[in-house]
Amino acid sequence: MPIPHIEMDDPRVLALARWRQQLSREGVYNPAWEELTDEEREHSLPDARNYLKAAIRAGLIPDQTRLTPATGSPSPRPSVPTLTRTRT
């Protein structure tokens, strides 16, 4: 099975990164996603993308590239999310 090509701006990658951070926060009291700096958020995306690739490859989730959660229909290619909140 070939490795799927998944872009960093795939909404599933951002969702995985956010939830991984939430689980980390709940387990060891790390900062929430909203409390991370822009740089910290950007650094979490490659891991999330790789987890998504692995889950598809393992057959845990279908390879439904860029489906919108509400409709299940292909979504237009989104731009990279703007991350504006920084830690003070």
Secondary structure, DSSP 8 states (H G I E B T S, - for coil): -------TT-HHHHHHHHHHHHHHHHHH----GGGS-HHHHHHHHHHHHHHHHHHHHTTSS---TTB-TTT-SB--------------
